[in-house]
């Protein structure tokens, strides 16, 4: 059976509400030369969305690969993060102009029409270069599997963390004998901790940075605590909404209380306040280089299990193979080799705060010495992820639709119970909506045969 086609015009028409503006003016920043490197006989075109510290780390890893594999030239291009990246990647795959290798957020893979806009990995070829399923957390590996085929090879997980100032918590008697924050297992214990920390903190600072008016962070925090409560989204067939409004209300009331009890200053610069002495801030693990660079005496732990179960919001960067009509041969094998190399040599990637997906890296002495990474590595086994549907994932429709609604509750412009009902209504609408990439609802999704 031939592969269904999807041309550029159809794709642009179907993208609808996704961000298309500016997708033709990407900055393609890379270190690969336009001509094949001297002595190389194979070129791999690789697109990623890494800037800042992540970008420098990735370039360093690519340079190491080049040195170890002089026969392979890597032409890497860094494109604009977010929906513009996904729009350009989809258009390139639809027009048979896709790169040989790319990076995506794992949560976006299901919506990227696997089998049409993405090609499956050759797991035998990955094994040849040292990457095997058994070297991964099973839940993480399976997030990249659609209809029995691997479409996304995980590079890392990046999680939301509770950063804390050890100097402040020591004054508040909130550090254990191991020098880490005392365990918290309930909402009562958590607010007791905040109360004690407030008494020991500098005046003029908030007690905790919570990104109260940021739709992405508020959504990530909601996913964390709703997962801790055992909340579900849809049934196994993705035909019915199982969202629990009572549990959602409990989470929303918990987030709101940080504001009403005065522990948060809405709109305050969270990272800056933490550097200046605020006891806590909830941030992504990508803040590790920032706080370490500021030479703070701090720690970082997964978000507290205030509802009993361990869970903290997690997303993943993953390698994918954008669809190519003639995929195969030396270039395809080189793409597998490059991805496998980066995955297995992710120690430097871990320095940026990310948890390497390749579990043998986590057991090395070098990783165990990384601080505070060694404190939150357990998050690998307690990932709170968005549902595996086409409209989920980083900067996806689900976050854009529900994030602002969560903010309205946290900031007090809407009541938590009303917001929970609104969230369920929007989930119902989304479940019946069609993926602009292939015209399928969540229940009809999956890889194209």
Helices and strands as residue ranges (DSSP letters): H 8-15, E 42-48, H 52-68, E 72-78, H 83-94, E 101-105, G 106-108, G 110-112, E 118-119, H 123-128, G 133-135, H 138-143, E 145-146, E 149-150, E 153-154, E 156-165, H 166-171, H 187-200, E 208-209, H 215-228, H 245-260, H 270-275, E 280-284, G 285-287, H 288-293, E 298-302, E 312-315, E 317-322, H 329-344, H 347-350, E 355-356, H 359-362, H 365-368, H 373-376, G 377-381, E 383-384, H 397-410, H 416-432, G 442-444
